[in-house]
Amino acid sequence: PGPASSGVVFNRVSVAAGSAALVVFVAAFII
């Protein structure tokens, strides 16, 4: 485990958070 590994994990978490936020935003807009 090193900086590169941490970066990949952080990137995946960031993408997942962004996707979740987008879904919540769309759901709120529809509702």
C-alpha positions as CSV (number, residue, x, y, z in Angstrom):
1,P,0.0,0.0,0.0
2,G,1.4,3.4,-1.0
3,P,0.4,6.8,-2.2
4,A,-0.8,5.4,-5.5
5,S,-3.0,2.8,-3.9
6,S,-4.5,5.4,-1.6
7,G,-5.1,7.7,-4.5
8,V,-7.0,4.9,-6.3
9,V,-9.1,4.2,-3.3
10,F,-9.8,7.9,-2.8
11,N,-10.7,8.3,-6.5
12,R,-13.2,5.4,-6.3
13,V,-14.8,6.8,-3.1
14,S,-15.0,10.2,-4.8
15,V,-16.7,8.7,-7.8
16,A,-19.1,6.7,-5.7
17,A,-20.0,9.8,-3.6
18,G,-20.5,11.8,-6.8
19,S,-22.8,9.1,-8.2
20,A,-24.8,8.9,-5.0
21,A,-25.1,12.7,-4.9
22,L,-26.3,12.8,-8.6
23,V,-28.9,10.1,-7.9
24,V,-30.2,11.9,-4.8
25,F,-30.3,15.2,-6.8
26,V,-32.2,13.6,-9.7
27,A,-34.6,11.8,-7.2
28,A,-35.3,15.0,-5.4
29,F,-35.9,16.8,-8.7
30,I,-38.3,14.1,-9.9
31,I,-40.1,14.0,-6.5
